[in-house]
Amino acid sequence: MTFAEIVARIISLVLNPLVALLIGVALIFFLWGVVKLVSSGGDASKRAEGVSMITYGVIALFVMVAVWGLVGIVATTLGLGVNGVPNIVP
């Protein structure tokens, strides 16, 4: 097994599920903020807490998706395949 295959296996078995899990956690955090905002019942502190959670959830989702996209662009630019193995076809 070559080094590139080991790295590709680590990426596919560990990093990809971890990124998906983190995006899911950020989405749940965002949705929980929406629930807090809707169920605040006029309480200003609960409303502010809900808005804060929504803001942080949106920021986290944006950063994670943007970094994921940038990594894809860099990988494509450098000629890396889907599994992280370089494409050597001219």
NUVEXNU-160578 format. One line per 3 residues: number of its first residue (from 1); their letters; for each residue z, x, y of N, C-alpha, C, O. Coordinates in pm, whole numbers, padded with zeros to 5 digits. Atoms other than C-alpha are relative to their C-alpha. Last residue first. Layout:
! NUVEXNU-160578
NUM> A> Z/X/Y/Z/X/Y/Z/X/Y/Z/X/Y ~ ...
//
This chain:
! NUVEXNU-160578
90> PVI> 00058/-00024/-00133/-01954/-00192/01427/-00062/-00123/00061/-00115/-00117/00173 ~ 00141/00037/00008/-01724/-00311/01145/-00061/00018/00138/-00009/-00036/00236 ~ 00079/-00121/-00014/-01399/-00119/01165/-00150/-00028/-00014/-00231/00064/-00026
87> NPV> 00135/00031/00047/-01175/-00417/01236/-00086/00124/00022/-00098/00172/00135 ~ 00116/-00020/-00086/-00821/-00287/01273/-00131/-00038/-00068/-00151/-00014/-00187 ~ 00076/-00110/00058/-00551/-00449/01059/-00126/00020/00085/-00197/-00077/00112
84> GNV> -00043/-00124/-00062/-00303/-00659/01255/-00072/00123/-00054/-00037/00236/-00021 ~ -00116/-00055/00069/-00344/-00954/01020/00050/00129/00061/00139/00192/00004 ~ -00104/00101/00000/-00578/-01145/01251/00128/00054/-00061/00237/00020/-00016
81> GLG> 00028/00125/00069/-00787/-00837/01307/00118/-00095/00010/00218/-00066/00075 ~ -00090/00025/00112/-00735/-00570/01567/-00033/-00134/-00060/-00067/-00229/00011 ~ 00071/00013/00127/-01035/-00473/01775/00090/-00019/-00119/00052/00014/-00231
78> LTT> -00012/-00125/00074/-00842/-00340/02074/-00066/-00006/-00137/-00067/00092/-00210 ~ 00064/-00106/-00078/-00965/-00626/02292/00002/00133/-00075/-00095/00209/-00070 ~ 00144/00020/00009/-00877/-00884/02025/-00075/00112/00072/-00177/00161/00024
75> AVI> 00039/-00027/00138/-00525/-00746/01989/-00151/-00015/-00017/-00214/00064/-00086 ~ -00004/-00145/00021/-00485/-00732/02368/-00045/00035/-00141/-00120/00131/-00160 ~ 00109/-00060/-00077/-00600/-01092/02406/-00005/00150/-00022/-00113/00207/-00042
72> GVL> 00127/00034/00065/-00375/-01211/02123/-00118/00061/00072/-00211/00110/00007 ~ 00006/-00083/00122/-00077/-01024/02269/-00129/-00028/-00074/-00192/00065/-00126 ~ 00033/-00137/-00040/-00151/-01184/02605/-00009/00094/-00120/-00097/00180/-00125
69> GWV> 00141/-00007/-00038/-00160/-01530/02448/-00043/00140/00040/-00151/00185/00002 ~ 00076/00018/00124/00175/-01483/02272/-00150/00008/00029/-00224/00070/-00047 ~ -00006/-00129/00070/00319/-01347/02597/-00078/-00007/-00129/-00149/00088/-00164
66> AVM> 00079/-00097/-00077/00199/-01657/02782/-00001/00136/-00068/-00106/00200/-00078 ~ 00142/00029/00025/00326/-01892/02508/-00088/00099/00074/-00191/00142/00022 ~ 00033/-00029/00139/00671/-01730/02513/-00148/-00024/-00030/-00212/00057/-00098
63> VFL> -00003/-00145/00025/00695/-01716/02892/-00043/00031/-00143/-00124/00122/-00165 ~ 00110/-00065/-00070/00582/-02076/02942/-00005/00149/-00031/-00112/00203/-00060 ~ 00125/00035/00067/00815/-02213/02674/-00118/00071/00066/-00205/00124/-00004
60> AIV> 00003/-00068/00129/01112/-02024/02817/-00130/-00029/-00075/-00191/00062/-00131 ~ 00021/-00143/-00024/01036/-02138/03173/-00010/00076/-00132/-00098/00160/-00149 ~ 00140/-00016/-00041/00996/-02500/03060/-00030/00148/00023/-00136/00197/-00018
57> GYT> 00086/00026/00115/01326/-02487/02870/-00147/00020/00033/-00221/00079/-00046 ~ -00006/-00118/00088/01507/-02322/03161/-00088/-00017/-00123/-00148/00079/-00170 ~ 00062/-00114/-00068/01389/-02594/03399/-00002/00123/-00090/-00105/00189/-00104
54> IMS> 00145/00022/-00002/01469/-02876/03159/-00071/00119/00061/-00172/00166/00008 ~ 00049/-00022/00137/01816/-02736/03096/-00150/-00018/-00008/-00219/00058/-00076 ~ -00008/-00143/00028/01881/-02708/03471/-00053/00032/-00140/-00127/00129/-00158
51> VGE> 00110/-00063/-00072/01758/-03062/03530/-00003/00150/-00026/-00110/00209/-00042 ~ 00125/00037/00067/01992/-03189/03259/-00121/00065/00066/-00210/00115/-00002 ~ 00004/-00075/00126/02288/-02997/03404/-00128/-00029/-00076/-00189/00062/-00133
48> ARK> 00032/-00139/-00034/02213/-03132/03751/-00009/00086/-00125/-00094/00175/-00134 ~ 00140/-00001/-00043/02205/-03488/03614/-00045/00142/00032/-00154/00184/-00007 ~ 00081/00010/00122/02530/-03432/03427/-00148/00004/00033/-00228/00062/-00042
45> SAD> -00016/-00125/00074/02691/-03307/03750/-00079/-00001/-00130/-00140/00100/-00166 ~ 00077/-00110/-00061/02548/-03590/03961/00011/00129/-00079/-00086/00204/-00088 ~ -00094/-00112/-00016/02670/-03870/03733/-00078/00122/00047/-00166/00172/-00024
42> GGS> -00038/-00016/-00139/02427/-04157/03796/00100/00111/00027/00133/00138/00142 ~ -00066/00119/-00051/02407/-04267/03434/00048/00014/00144/00146/-00049/00181 ~ -00105/-00043/-00093/02334/-03918/03305/00073/-00117/00063/00190/-00105/00098
39> SVL> -00127/00065/00032/02149/-04060/03004/00112/00037/00096/00229/00010/00067 ~ 00019/00145/00010/01800/-03983/03136/00134/-00072/-00022/00156/-00180/00032 ~ 00040/00052/-00130/01891/-03633/03252/-00010/-00152/-00002/00038/-00220/00089
36> KVV> -00115/-00006/-00090/02084/-03550/02936/-00033/-00059/00136/00049/-00130/00196 ~ -00095/00101/00045/01795/-03672/02718/00123/-00002/00091/00170/-00109/00128 ~ 00056/00130/-00039/01548/-03468/02924/00096/-00112/-00040/00118/-00205/00037
33> GWL> -00018/00013/-00144/01773/-03162/02888/-00054/-00132/00051/00006/-00194/00139 ~ -00142/00033/-00016/01781/-03217/02511/00034/-00014/00149/00115/-00098/00186 ~ -00016/00142/00029/01401/-03225/02519/00145/-00045/00013/00171/-00157/00056
30> FFI> 00066/00079/-00106/01385/-02887/02693/00024/-00149/-00024/00063/-00221/00068 ~ -00084/-00018/-00118/01638/-02731/02452/-00055/-00082/00116/00020/-00149/00187 ~ -00117/00085/00021/01442/-02877/02158/00094/00008/00119/00151/-00094/00160
27> LAV> 00045/00138/-00013/01123/-02720/02296/00117/-00097/-00019/00129/-00194/00056 ~ 00023/00025/-00143/01295/-02385/02347/-00044/-00144/00023/-00002/-00206/00121 ~ -00132/00007/-00064/01428/-02397/01989/-00014/-00028/00150/00061/-00108/00205
24> GIL> -00063/00127/00038/01079/-02479/01856/00137/-00018/00065/00170/-00127/00110 ~ 00070/00101/-00077/00926/-02189/02050/00059/-00139/-00031/00075/-00221/00059 ~ -00045/-00011/-00139/01193/-01962/01905/-00070/-00102/00090/-00006/-00158/00179
21> LAV> -00137/00050/-00008/01123/-02085/01550/00051/00003/00144/00112/-00094/00190 ~ 00008/00146/00012/00748/-02033/01590/00138/-00063/00012/00154/-00167/00075 ~ 00058/00050/-00125/00809/-01680/01716/-00009/-00152/-00003/00024/-00218/00095
18> LPN> -00103/-00014/-00103/01039/-01610/01421/-00049/-00051/00135/00025/-00119/00206 ~ -00097/00111/00010/00787/-01752/01174/00110/00007/00106/00158/-00096/00152 ~ 00065/00128/-00027/00519/-01515/01310/00094/-00119/-00017/00097/-00206/00070
15> LVL> 00020/00024/-00143/00752/-01214/01326/-00064/-00134/00030/-00020/-00204/00122 ~ -00119/00000/-00083/00891/-01213/00973/-00029/-00044/00143/00031/-00140/00192 ~ -00117/00058/00067/00639/-01282/00695/00122/-00013/00091/00207/-00099/00067
12> SII> 00026/00134/00054/00308/-01240/00879/00124/-00063/-00061/00137/-00186/-00058 ~ 00037/00094/-00106/00418/-00953/01101/-00016/-00141/-00055/00033/-00237/00004 ~ -00120/00024/-00080/00599/-00773/00820/-00030/-00102/00110/00050/-00193/00135
9> RAV> -00090/00084/00080/00296/-00814/00593/00127/-00033/00076/00175/-00146/00071 ~ 00059/00134/00005/00060/-00680/00859/00089/-00096/-00078/00105/-00212/-00039 ~ -00021/00060/-00131/00288/-00381/00918/-00054/-00143/00003/00011/-00233/00057
6> IEA> -00144/00025/-00013/00297/-00305/00546/00030/-00069/00133/00104/-00166/00138 ~ -00031/00117/00083/-00080/-00344/00519/00146/-00037/00009/00181/-00155/00010 ~ 00056/00117/-00069/-00133/-00108/00814/00029/-00128/-00080/00056/-00233/-00021
3> FTM> -00090/00034/-00110/00100/00148/00654/-00048/-00126/00072/00034/-00211/00109 ~ 00010/-00083/-00119/-00101/00147/00333/00096/-00048/00108/00155/-00156/00098 ~ 00000/00085/-00117/00000/00000/00000/00000/00090/00124/00082/00181/00135
//
